[in-house]
Amino acid sequence: MSRFHEPQHPDFKRLNSSIDFDRRLWPQDVAQSRAHAKMLADREIIAREDRDALLAGLDAVERELAEDRFAFEEDDEDIHMAIERRLTEIAGPVGGRLHTARSRNDQVVTDLAMYTRERAREAQVVLRGLMQALLARAEEHVDWPMPGYTHLQRAQPVYLGHHLLAYFWMLARDRARFAFAEREASSLPLGAGALAGVNFDTDRRQLADELGFERVSPNSIDAVSGRDFILDYLNAAATCSTHLSRLGAELVLWSSAEFGFCELPDAWSSGSSIMPQKKNPDAAELLRAKAPRVVGHLAAFHGVMHALPLTYNKDLQEDKEHLFDAVDTLELTLAAATGMIAGVSFDRERLREAAGDELIAATDVADLLVRLGLPFREAHGIVAGLVRTALDRERPLSGLTRDELAAHSETLAAHEQEYRGVLRQDSWLESKVSAGGTALARVREQIEAARGALAEHD
């Protein structure tokens, strides 16, 4: 019997169905159902022989799903109903007892929490691999000079190891965000029922322990209507993808003939359909392009949750596609980034040549004047004039004569040898002695800190 007089319209059935994408939740749904059946028997809500029949039936369903032999039917609205249908076909009418003291509302959100917790944990594992690759390459290139940029213009020299470690620390923060998402997905919704709890004395703590949840959700309304843990994952994924996009952008630039700083591995590059000479940094470009896709899922799901009345609404079905695609996209791009960083080769001479542009020592010259007693703003103006003179006369800063220096600053002319000493390339790098700076001693300290950060999670 049904309360409806008319069958569902075929287009509504397609709109309402989630089986095409939520079927990936079957491992979580089977595990949850096993735990639920055991708890029902332990609380004497169902008989032990019913529990045994349910567990045997779930084992059979799991084998079919794992071996891709599960026969989905047209009327299977979602993976949860499909599993229950097949369980009842295998175990008989006892299959209908599994849904005792459980609603699809708390069942679905529990599966999602388990899935999100697992993927947040996996993200931390994969991130660690990329962080290890970055650290290894930073150690290999700890003292390789390169130009640092602002506005994509040469600004100040840094060591390549220092630059690579910038991404290490970005990813360390990403890992912490995924750890937070994992913790937030560790509150058990199961037992909340449709919204108000259930009419049976269930043991939610037992369920939490068996399913690996740290705690039981304290409010049944919040349990079925909350999707914060998905937002937390999407937020972490969006920020991480944005970091990967920045890495990808630099790899694209650096591997171009105009920069010539590096060559990407063949395994992560593509050719051209018409130009045989081309080696395209397609994987790095896709790190850029995939990031807004993940950010879009975060924004879109905020839109789903915005002003949504409590408790369960069908709007919440939209959580899955945003989450699933973000998971797939992030894990694939992390693998690509790790492969490129592990295999990229750098051109030391090209980097050194670019870092040897004396104009990027301008700040060091200004700081010399500060040490000689001038206010920084006055020193800045003097050095700007020196740069203009050097450019106009097509000479490096070291090519300016004493008289030309004196035309801008008698103080600088009086300390000509110190001025020329500042223009030595090793001076520019090793003068950055502040904590976190690019002086070699500071970079080596940073490497040790990075090793420690990785060891904390071993």
KOLGUBA-93520 format. One record per residue (C-alpha): residue in three letters; x, y, z. Coordinates in steps of 0.5 Angstrom, whole numbers, plus 2048, in hexadecimal, padded with zeros to 3 digits. Example, Ala and Ser with C-alpha at 12.3 -4.5 7.8 and 13.67 -1.06 7.14 Angstrom:
// KOLGUBA-93520
ATOM resn   x   y   z
ATOM  ala 819 7F7 810
ATOM  ser 81B 7FE 80E
This chain:
// KOLGUBA-93520
ATOM resn   x   y   z
ATOM  met 800 800 800
ATOM  ser 802 807 7FF
ATOM  arg 7FF 80E 801
ATOM  phe 800 810 7FA
ATOM  his 7FB 80F 7F4
ATOM  glu 7FF 810 7EE
ATOM  pro 806 80E 7ED
ATOM  gln 80C 812 7ED
ATOM  his 80D 816 7E6
ATOM  pro 813 813 7E2
ATOM  asp 817 819 7E2
ATOM  phe 816 81A 7EA
ATOM  lys 819 813 7EB
ATOM  arg 81F 815 7E7
ATOM  leu 81F 81C 7EB
ATOM  asn 81E 818 7F2
ATOM  ser 823 812 7F1
ATOM  ser 82A 813 7F3
ATOM  ile 82C 80B 7F2
ATOM  asp 831 80D 7EC
ATOM  phe 835 811 7F1
ATOM  asp 834 80F 7F8
ATOM  arg 836 808 7F6
ATOM  arg 83D 809 7F8
ATOM  leu 83A 809 7FF
ATOM  trp 839 802 7FF
ATOM  pro 83F 800 804
ATOM  gln 83D 805 809
ATOM  asp 835 803 809
ATOM  val 837 7FB 80A
ATOM  ala 83C 7FD 80F
ATOM  gln 836 801 813
ATOM  ser 831 7FC 812
ATOM  arg 835 7F6 815
ATOM  ala 836 7FB 81B
ATOM  his 82F 7FC 81B
ATOM  ala 82D 7F5 81B
ATOM  lys 832 7F3 820
ATOM  met 82F 7F9 825
ATOM  leu 828 7F7 824
ATOM  ala 829 7F0 826
ATOM  asp 82E 7F2 82C
ATOM  arg 828 7F7 82E
ATOM  glu 823 7F1 82D
ATOM  ile 81F 7F5 828
ATOM  ile 820 7F0 823
ATOM  ala 821 7E8 824
ATOM  arg 828 7E6 824
ATOM  glu 826 7E1 81E
ATOM  asp 823 7E7 81A
ATOM  arg 82A 7EA 81B
ATOM  asp 82E 7E4 819
ATOM  ala 829 7E4 813
ATOM  leu 82A 7EB 811
ATOM  leu 832 7EB 812
ATOM  ala 832 7E5 80D
ATOM  gly 82E 7E9 808
ATOM  leu 832 7EF 809
ATOM  asp 838 7EA 808
ATOM  ala 835 7E8 801
ATOM  val 833 7EF 7FF
ATOM  glu 83A 7F1 800
ATOM  arg 83D 7EC 7FC
ATOM  glu 839 7EE 7F6
ATOM  leu 83B 7F5 7F7
ATOM  ala 842 7F4 7F8
ATOM  glu 842 7EF 7F2
ATOM  asp 83E 7F4 7ED
ATOM  arg 838 7EF 7ED
ATOM  phe 833 7F3 7F1
ATOM  ala 82D 7F3 7EC
ATOM  phe 82A 7FA 7ED
ATOM  glu 823 7FB 7EB
ATOM  glu 81F 801 7E8
ATOM  asp 81B 803 7EE
ATOM  asp 821 803 7F3
ATOM  glu 821 80A 7F5
ATOM  asp 828 80A 7F9
ATOM  ile 82D 805 7FB
ATOM  his 82A 805 802
ATOM  met 823 802 7FF
ATOM  ala 827 7FE 7FA
ATOM  ile 82B 7FA 7FF
ATOM  glu 824 7F9 804
ATOM  arg 821 7F7 7FE
ATOM  arg 826 7F2 7FC
ATOM  leu 827 7F0 803
ATOM  thr 81F 7EE 804
ATOM  glu 820 7EA 7FD
ATOM  ile 826 7E6 800
ATOM  ala 823 7E5 808
ATOM  gly 81C 7E5 807
ATOM  pro 817 7EA 80B
ATOM  val 81C 7EA 810
ATOM  gly 820 7EF 80C
ATOM  gly 81A 7F4 80E
ATOM  arg 81C 7F4 815
ATOM  leu 823 7F8 814
ATOM  his 820 7FE 813
ATOM  thr 81D 7FE 81A
ATOM  ala 81F 804 81E
ATOM  arg 822 807 818
ATOM  ser 820 80C 813
ATOM  arg 823 80E 80C
ATOM  asn 824 815 80F
ATOM  asp 829 812 814
ATOM  gln 82B 80C 810
ATOM  val 82E 811 80A
ATOM  val 831 816 80E
ATOM  thr 835 811 812
ATOM  asp 837 80E 80C
ATOM  leu 83A 814 809
ATOM  ala 83D 816 810
ATOM  met 841 80F 80F
ATOM  tyr 843 811 808
ATOM  thr 845 818 809
ATOM  arg 849 816 80F
ATOM  glu 84D 810 80B
ATOM  arg 84E 815 805
ATOM  ala 851 81B 80A
ATOM  arg 855 816 80D
ATOM  glu 858 813 806
ATOM  ala 859 81B 804
ATOM  gln 85E 81B 80A
ATOM  val 861 815 808
ATOM  val 862 818 801
ATOM  leu 864 81F 803
ATOM  arg 869 81C 807
ATOM  gly 86C 818 801
ATOM  leu 86C 81F 7FD
ATOM  met 86F 822 803
ATOM  gln 875 81D 803
ATOM  ala 876 81E 7FC
ATOM  leu 877 826 7FD
ATOM  leu 87B 825 803
ATOM  ala 880 820 7FF
ATOM  arg 880 825 7F9
ATOM  ala 882 82B 7FE
ATOM  glu 887 827 801
ATOM  glu 88A 825 7FA
ATOM  his 88A 82D 7F8
ATOM  val 88B 830 7FF
ATOM  asp 891 835 7FC
ATOM  trp 88E 836 7F5
ATOM  pro 88D 83D 7F4
ATOM  met 887 840 7F0
ATOM  pro 883 846 7EF
ATOM  gly 87D 847 7F4
ATOM  tyr 878 84B 7F1
ATOM  thr 872 850 7F2
ATOM  his 86D 852 7ED
ATOM  leu 871 84D 7E9
ATOM  gln 877 852 7E9
ATOM  arg 87E 850 7EB
ATOM  ala 87E 852 7F2
ATOM  gln 883 84F 7F7
ATOM  pro 887 849 7F6
ATOM  val 885 843 7FA
ATOM  tyr 888 83C 7FB
ATOM  leu 884 837 7F7
ATOM  gly 883 832 7FD
ATOM  his 880 838 801
ATOM  his 87B 839 7FB
ATOM  leu 879 832 7FB
ATOM  leu 878 832 802
ATOM  ala 873 837 802
ATOM  tyr 86E 832 7FF
ATOM  phe 870 82D 804
ATOM  trp 86D 832 80A
ATOM  met 867 833 806
ATOM  leu 866 82C 805
ATOM  ala 867 82B 80D
ATOM  arg 861 830 80E
ATOM  asp 85D 82C 809
ATOM  arg 85F 825 80D
ATOM  ala 85C 829 813
ATOM  arg 856 82B 810
ATOM  phe 855 824 80E
ATOM  ala 856 821 815
ATOM  phe 851 826 817
ATOM  ala 84C 824 812
ATOM  glu 84D 81C 814
ATOM  arg 84C 81E 81B
ATOM  glu 845 822 81A
ATOM  ala 843 81C 816
ATOM  ser 844 817 81C
ATOM  ser 83D 819 81F
ATOM  leu 838 813 81E
ATOM  pro 832 815 81C
ATOM  leu 82F 80E 81C
ATOM  gly 829 80D 821
ATOM  ala 826 814 820
ATOM  gly 821 811 81B
ATOM  ala 81D 816 817
ATOM  leu 81E 81C 81B
ATOM  ala 81C 81A 822
ATOM  gly 81F 814 824
ATOM  val 81C 80D 824
ATOM  asn 817 809 828
ATOM  phe 81C 804 82B
ATOM  asp 822 804 830
ATOM  thr 827 803 82B
ATOM  asp 82F 804 82D
ATOM  arg 832 809 829
ATOM  arg 838 809 82C
ATOM  gln 839 801 82A
ATOM  leu 838 804 823
ATOM  ala 83D 809 823
ATOM  asp 842 804 826
ATOM  glu 841 7FF 821
ATOM  leu 841 804 81B
ATOM  gly 847 808 81D
ATOM  phe 843 80F 820
ATOM  glu 846 813 825
ATOM  arg 840 815 828
ATOM  val 838 815 828
ATOM  ser 835 81B 825
ATOM  pro 831 81E 82B
ATOM  asn 82B 821 827
ATOM  ser 827 81D 822
ATOM  ile 824 823 81E
ATOM  asp 82B 825 81D
ATOM  ala 82E 81E 81B
ATOM  val 829 81D 815
ATOM  ser 829 824 813
ATOM  gly 831 826 814
ATOM  arg 836 825 80E
ATOM  asp 83B 82A 811
ATOM  phe 840 824 811
ATOM  ile 83F 824 809
ATOM  leu 840 82C 809
ATOM  asp 846 82B 80D
ATOM  tyr 849 826 808
ATOM  leu 847 82A 802
ATOM  asn 84A 830 805
ATOM  ala 851 82C 806
ATOM  ala 851 829 7FF
ATOM  ala 84F 830 7FC
ATOM  thr 855 833 800
ATOM  cys 85A 82E 7FE
ATOM  ser 858 82E 7F7
ATOM  thr 859 835 7F7
ATOM  his 860 834 7FA
ATOM  leu 861 82F 7F4
ATOM  ser 85F 834 7EF
ATOM  arg 864 838 7F1
ATOM  leu 86A 833 7F1
ATOM  gly 867 831 7EA
ATOM  ala 867 838 7E7
ATOM  glu 86F 839 7E9
ATOM  leu 870 832 7E6
ATOM  val 86D 834 7E0
ATOM  leu 871 83B 7E0
ATOM  trp 878 838 7E2
ATOM  ser 877 832 7DD
ATOM  ser 876 837 7D7
ATOM  ala 87C 839 7D2
ATOM  glu 87C 840 7D5
ATOM  phe 87D 83E 7DC
ATOM  gly 881 838 7DB
ATOM  phe 881 836 7E2
ATOM  cys 87F 82F 7E2
ATOM  glu 87D 829 7DE
ATOM  leu 877 825 7E0
ATOM  pro 877 81D 7DF
ATOM  asp 874 81A 7D9
ATOM  ala 86F 816 7DD
ATOM  trp 86C 81C 7DF
ATOM  ser 86C 820 7D8
ATOM  ser 869 820 7D1
ATOM  gly 86A 821 7CA
ATOM  ser 867 825 7C5
ATOM  ser 862 822 7BF
ATOM  ile 866 827 7BA
ATOM  met 86C 829 7BD
ATOM  pro 871 824 7BE
ATOM  gln 876 828 7C2
ATOM  lys 871 829 7C8
ATOM  lys 871 827 7CF
ATOM  asn 86B 82A 7D2
ATOM  pro 86B 82A 7DA
ATOM  asp 864 828 7D9
ATOM  ala 863 825 7E0
ATOM  ala 866 82B 7E4
ATOM  glu 861 82F 7E0
ATOM  leu 85B 82A 7E2
ATOM  leu 85E 82C 7E9
ATOM  arg 85C 833 7E8
ATOM  ala 855 831 7E4
ATOM  lys 852 82C 7E9
ATOM  ala 853 831 7EF
ATOM  pro 84D 835 7EE
ATOM  arg 849 82F 7ED
ATOM  val 84A 82D 7F4
ATOM  val 849 834 7F6
ATOM  gly 842 834 7F2
ATOM  his 840 82E 7F6
ATOM  leu 841 831 7FD
ATOM  ala 83E 837 7FB
ATOM  ala 838 833 7F8
ATOM  phe 837 82F 7FE
ATOM  his 837 835 802
ATOM  gly 831 837 7FE
ATOM  val 82E 831 7FF
ATOM  met 82E 832 806
ATOM  his 82D 839 807
ATOM  ala 826 83B 80A
ATOM  leu 824 833 80A
ATOM  pro 81F 832 80F
ATOM  leu 820 82C 814
ATOM  thr 820 826 814
ATOM  tyr 821 822 80E
ATOM  asn 81F 825 807
ATOM  lys 820 821 800
ATOM  asp 825 827 7FE
ATOM  leu 82A 823 803
ATOM  gln 82A 81E 7FD
ATOM  glu 82F 823 7FA
ATOM  asp 834 822 7FF
ATOM  lys 837 81C 7FB
ATOM  glu 839 81E 7F4
ATOM  his 83C 824 7F7
ATOM  leu 840 820 7FC
ATOM  phe 841 81A 7F7
ATOM  asp 844 81E 7F2
ATOM  ala 848 823 7F6
ATOM  val 84B 81C 7F9
ATOM  asp 84D 819 7F2
ATOM  thr 850 820 7F0
ATOM  leu 854 821 7F6
ATOM  glu 857 81A 7F6
ATOM  leu 859 81A 7EF
ATOM  thr 85C 821 7EF
ATOM  leu 860 81F 7F5
ATOM  ala 863 819 7F2
ATOM  ala 864 81D 7EC
ATOM  ala 868 823 7F0
ATOM  thr 86C 81D 7F3
ATOM  gly 86E 81A 7ED
ATOM  met 870 821 7EA
ATOM  ile 874 823 7F0
ATOM  ala 878 81C 7F1
ATOM  gly 87A 81C 7E9
ATOM  val 87B 823 7E8
ATOM  ser 882 825 7E6
ATOM  phe 885 82C 7E7
ATOM  asp 88A 830 7E3
ATOM  arg 88F 833 7E8
ATOM  glu 893 837 7E3
ATOM  arg 88C 83A 7E0
ATOM  leu 88A 83C 7E8
ATOM  arg 891 83F 7EA
ATOM  glu 891 843 7E4
ATOM  ala 88A 846 7E5
ATOM  ala 88C 847 7EC
ATOM  gly 892 84B 7EA
ATOM  asp 88E 851 7E8
ATOM  glu 891 856 7EC
ATOM  leu 88B 85A 7EC
ATOM  ile 888 855 7F1
ATOM  ala 88D 858 7F6
ATOM  ala 88A 85F 7F6
ATOM  thr 887 85D 7FD
ATOM  asp 88E 85B 800
ATOM  val 891 862 7FE
ATOM  ala 88B 866 801
ATOM  asp 88C 862 807
ATOM  leu 894 863 807
ATOM  leu 892 86B 807
ATOM  val 88E 869 80D
ATOM  arg 893 866 811
ATOM  leu 897 86C 80F
ATOM  gly 892 871 812
ATOM  leu 88D 873 80D
ATOM  pro 886 872 80E
ATOM  phe 883 86C 80A
ATOM  arg 87E 871 806
ATOM  glu 884 875 804
ATOM  ala 889 86F 802
ATOM  his 883 86C 7FE
ATOM  gly 883 873 7FA
ATOM  ile 88A 873 7F9
ATOM  val 88A 86C 7F6
ATOM  ala 885 86D 7F2
ATOM  gly 889 872 7EE
ATOM  leu 88F 86E 7EE
ATOM  val 88A 868 7EA
ATOM  arg 888 86E 7E6
ATOM  thr 88F 870 7E4
ATOM  ala 891 869 7E3
ATOM  leu 88B 867 7DE
ATOM  asp 88C 86E 7DA
ATOM  arg 894 86C 7D9
ATOM  glu 892 865 7D8
ATOM  arg 897 863 7DE
ATOM  pro 896 85E 7E4
ATOM  leu 897 862 7EB
ATOM  ser 89E 85F 7EC
ATOM  gly 8A0 863 7E5
ATOM  leu 89E 86A 7E8
ATOM  thr 8A4 86E 7E9
ATOM  arg 8A6 872 7F0
ATOM  asp 8A4 878 7ED
ATOM  glu 89D 875 7EB
ATOM  leu 89C 873 7F2
ATOM  ala 89E 879 7F5
ATOM  ala 899 87D 7F0
ATOM  his 893 879 7F4
ATOM  ser 897 878 7FB
ATOM  glu 89D 87B 7FE
ATOM  thr 89C 876 803
ATOM  leu 89C 870 7FE
ATOM  ala 8A2 873 7FB
ATOM  ala 8A6 873 801
ATOM  his 8A4 86C 802
ATOM  glu 8A5 869 7FB
ATOM  gln 8A9 863 7FD
ATOM  glu 8A3 861 802
ATOM  tyr 89E 863 7FC
ATOM  arg 8A2 85E 7F7
ATOM  gly 8A2 858 7FD
ATOM  val 89B 859 7FD
ATOM  leu 89A 857 7F6
ATOM  arg 89D 851 7F6
ATOM  gln 898 84B 7F5
ATOM  asp 89A 847 7FB
ATOM  ser 899 84E 800
ATOM  trp 892 84F 7FD
ATOM  leu 88F 848 7FF
ATOM  glu 893 847 806
ATOM  ser 891 84E 809
ATOM  lys 88A 84B 80A
ATOM  val 88C 849 811
ATOM  ser 885 84A 814
ATOM  ala 881 844 816
ATOM  gly 87E 841 810
ATOM  gly 882 844 80C
ATOM  thr 886 841 806
ATOM  ala 88D 842 809
ATOM  leu 890 83B 808
ATOM  ala 890 83A 810
ATOM  arg 889 83C 810
ATOM  val 887 837 80B
ATOM  arg 88A 831 80E
ATOM  glu 887 833 814
ATOM  gln 880 833 810
ATOM  ile 882 82C 80E
ATOM  glu 883 829 815
ATOM  ala 87C 82C 817
ATOM  ala 879 829 810
ATOM  arg 87C 822 812
ATOM  gly 879 823 819
ATOM  ala 872 825 816
ATOM  leu 872 81E 813
ATOM  ala 875 81A 818
ATOM  glu 86F 81D 81D
ATOM  his 86A 819 819
ATOM  asp 86E 812 818
